[in-house]
Amino acid sequence: MRKALALLVLIMALVTACNIPRADSTPGSVMTLTPTPTTQPTAAPTTAPTAEPPTPTTESLPACTPNTTWPVYTVVHGDTLFSIAQRTGGTVDALVAANCLPDRNVIEVGQLLRVPALPVVVQPSATPPGGVKTYIDPHGRYAFDYPDGWYVREDAAGSVIVTTYDPQGGDPAMAAFGLPSMAKITFSVNPTTIHTELSGLVNEFKTRNALQPDQVFYEGQWVLPNGAPAVRFSMIPGNHLIQVLLTILNGNNIVATGLGNGTLFDNVTKTLRPAS
């Protein structure tokens, strides 16, 4: 008995020295050991780089700009781009580029082309063998001379129209005015404001016709036979060349416009003067 008691005391001493937990003294209790969880390192997520789509490259063709510094030539029957180039001191390639032509093999009678220089053409005389006639405005505002054999008429608006052709059959197609023998000149009195200064008449005319700077060329100052100043210019408001002369005679604002041969227009309008 003493030996058993001594053995139990020895075991109790060993347990206390080694810090071994002992069972609860409560009957039936069970000692539970809870394991400490081990934390595993978490790998940081990686984001794959996003490849940007390639930027498409578009080659833009330069816009074609007509050469507005060159004078304007009207294509007539029998013209080719090659013959025009020979007579104007240019090349076919230069004409194509200056006029933005889509097809170098296609031009039409009456078409307006920019050329390096106007060809030297023998124009018909403005004074035929039959002589000249004088037109005097019935209202006493102006007068001018025109070749005998031309036709003169007055329209419903009071404008005077002078033509190289008989107007009874109506006006010809616009393409016909590319021929050197064709001319139509219209004289009228400015229907709106009466200007005392020529610059005012010129500005009003350009504004009324909505002319842009590149539509007006060959603008020059003239002096008529009576000493009156005039402004002479050409314009292309659409697809056709129009000659213009503006002047003031005895307070009357005179507007002369013409289609066709510019030399014939000049020869008639240069004679413009007061009726008395």
Beta strands, then each sheet from edge to edge (+ up, - down):
strand 1: 72-74
strand 2: 112-114
strand 3: 132-136
strand 4: 143-147
strand 5: 151-154
strand 6: 160-163
strand 7: 183-189
strand 8: 216-223
strand 9: 229-235
strand 10: 242-249
strand 11: 252-260
sheet 1: 1+ 2-
sheet 2: 3+ 4-
sheet 3: 5+ 6- 7+ 11- 10+ 9- 8+
end
